[in-house]
Structure formats: C-alpha cells, structure tokens
Amino acid sequence: MVNSLKNILSKKETKSITLFVCFLIIFGIGVWVGNNKVVYKVAQPEEIDFSLFWDSYNKLKQNFINPEKIDTQKIIYGAISGMAKTLDDPYTAFFDPAEAKRFFQDLSGSFEGIGVEIGLKKDQLTVISPLEGTPGKKAGLKSGDFILEINGKSTYDMTTEEAVSLIRGPKGTDIDLTIYRTSWNKSRVIKITRDVIKIPPMNWELKDGNIAYIQIYQFDNVLSSDFERTALEILSSPAQKIILDLRNNPGGYLEVSQNIAGWFLQTGKIVTIEDKGGEKEQKIFKAEGSASLSDYPMVVLINQGTASASEILAGALRDNRNIKLIGVKSFGKGSVQEVINLNNGSFLKITVAKWLTPKGQSISETGLDPDIKIEITDQDSEQNKDPQLDKALEIIKKLK
C-alpha cells in the first residue's frame, strides 16, 4: 500500500468529523430523538437525518434478547465502518484503536502472524503476496490465492481489516485458511503456525560474475538507507548489469519508492503522477538522486504480488528507460490513501487519488502487463524452479 501518511486535515474537516463522532456519543439525547426527527447539518449545504440511526439503536436496546451484549462503543465503530464500506472502495476504511495499532505495527516491519499481505480484488479476499521467509510463504501460499474461510468463518463481505484481525495472533498458535487457487479443482484447507514476523527490506547477490540480482521485499522506512549501502556495494563490485526483482512486493511508502527510483533514473524524470480526477490539478513526482545506476542495463521481475509502490517503480523504469518487465501481470493497487486521525486512537484511511505511470497509464485495478510473460506453475514451485528468473538471466545477458 502506498501511504503518503500525510496525517493532514483542514480545520473545517476536523471539526466536521469531530462533531459527527461527538453526536453519536451523546446517547442521552438519543432516547428522545428515537421518536423525534432530528436533522444534523454538516459542512456541506446538505441535511442528514440521523433519526433512523437513533431509532434503530433504541429498538435494539429495548428488544435484543441479550441487552448486556450491547456495546455502545462497538456500535459507534460499526456505524463509521459501515459508512466507509458504502463507498465500495476496498482501500477506504475505518480503523478502530486496535486495528490502528496493528496497522502501524505493519509499517514498523515486526508483528506476530503469518506474514501475508492481503487485500480485496473484485470483492474477494485475496493474497497479494506472502512475505519472504514467513510462515505463509513456507506453507505454500501464493499471490492471487483466494481466501474463502478463516478458521471456518466465511470471508464473504469481510473487510481486509476484519480478516487481518482474525489472521493475526500470538506466536505458536495455529490458523486454518481455506484457499482456492485457479489451477486447483477444489479448495484446500492450509494450516499455518503463527510466528514473529520480521520482514527484511531487501537482499542482493552477484550472479554469473557480473549480474547484480536485487530483491526488494517492501518499501518500508528502512529501505532507503539499506539500498544506499547496496548501491555502493554494487558500484564497487564487478557487476555490469542488474536484475531488479519486485515479485511479491506489496508496496509501502511512496517517498521510498521515489528515492529508489532516483538511483536508476536521471534527476527530473517522472516517477509517478497523482491524479485526483475531474478538473483537479495533477501532482507530479520526479526522480531525485545520484542516478548512479542509471547506465546499467536492466530487467525487472513482476508478478501478481507486485503491488502499489513496487508497481510505481516498475512503471517508472519501463516508461523512462524502456526496461522490460518479465513475469505476469501485477496486482493493480494504484490508489492513494491519506490517513486522517480521529479521537480515541482511531483513524480513517481514505482513497484520495489514483497513481499513473509517467506515460499516463492508470495502475489501479488494471495492473502492469509484462513485456515478456512467464508463469510459474505449481510443479515449478514444488521442484524449486524459477522460470521467470531464468528468463531474466537469459534476457539480461544479451543486453549491452
């Protein structure tokens, strides 16, 4: 997920959201308004009738068989979450305080779970990518796998945040995921033991004497410094060509992706375009850096797990340097989210724009098509074969 994490909100918007939440909390008034029509005026010149909400709340409180189970705070959280879900955008969501804590743990690169990035694709809970070296990866989960059930609970109409809360858990505990893969005849239940997840940002090695093979696993907040060290090592090594592997990279910070692009592109080249739609002015993000690796012949590996910031980098290298993309179509997570803090440690994550490649192609939902399509079959995986990397090595050796 690309997150600018600007954490900004105009005073007017802050006031509007605060008033709305406070309005829900004043439940003493709700007893009266359940039988009376109350209209709440928001910042826009429109009127919203909340009497139906209060009427429903009062009826639940009066008639539900187990009134002790009614949690006022959960009702408020559920109402806000439902409001976000009506927008039919898988990346616009409300995070209650517990979900917010997990979200920022993800960005720190350490948490307990199975190490799988998930998202909604065509309303189906989908594995974006199993992260390198994690229980999910070791259990055989693949990008594009559909998660039908979590511990026997159907994922139909389940949000990503709800799924994450079920999948996470203490180290050493087990979880059963019912998985369907398009190459399978029927779904399978995969048992995975949770562990502490520490995600390495990247790795590199020298192949065939003069090819730098760079794997970037995610664009987290430590990648920039790690990549700088790697770049200096490559520059002082016998490497003359580069394979950049962005497979199973779920993304991360836009700023980090832009920083990495600055090593491969000349200063001033467009990395991505932020498009807010309509008549709003587009924002252009350009490469800023030493461009020390810009003369190296390159190819880039992508797959269904290449998402968000990794798609931005792949698209920038293709559009600016005509670098070939090898593998299969990327995930198609090309939207921009802003995190807007609310009270109680909760926040709203709101889609505010779409990412475009330097040549204007939208990444969102469509993804990036490879120039050279190579698939990895289940049999390849079982035999530890990597035909995508093999093809990349074959192509890069011919480049000068």
CORCOR-V224538 format. One record per run of one state. SS is the DSSP state (h for helix, s for strand, l for the rest). FROM is the first residue (numbers start at 1). TO is the last residue. Records with the same first field share a line. If there is no record, write none. Layout:
SS = FROM-TO ; FROM-TO
This chain:
l = 1-2 ; 4-10 ; 26-26 ; 34-38 ; 42-46 ; 50-50 ; 64-66 ; 70-71 ; 86-92 ; 96-96 ; 109-109 ; 114-115 ; 122-123 ; 131-134 ; 139-145 ; 151-152 ; 155-159 ; 168-173 ; 181-187 ; 194-194 ; 199-201 ; 208-210 ; 217-218 ; 220-222 ; 236-240 ; 246-251 ; 253-253 ; 265-269 ; 276-282 ; 287-296 ; 303-308 ; 322-323 ; 328-334 ; 342-342 ; 346-346 ; 357-361 ; 363-371 ; 374-377 ; 383-386 ; 397-400
s = 3-3 ; 39-41 ; 47-49 ; 93-95 ; 110-113 ; 116-121 ; 124-130 ; 146-150 ; 153-154 ; 174-180 ; 188-193 ; 195-198 ; 202-207 ; 211-216 ; 219-219 ; 241-245 ; 252-252 ; 270-275 ; 283-286 ; 297-302 ; 324-327 ; 335-341 ; 347-356 ; 362-362 ; 372-373
h = 11-25 ; 27-33 ; 51-63 ; 67-69 ; 72-85 ; 97-108 ; 135-138 ; 160-167 ; 223-235 ; 254-264 ; 309-321 ; 343-345 ; 378-382 ; 387-396
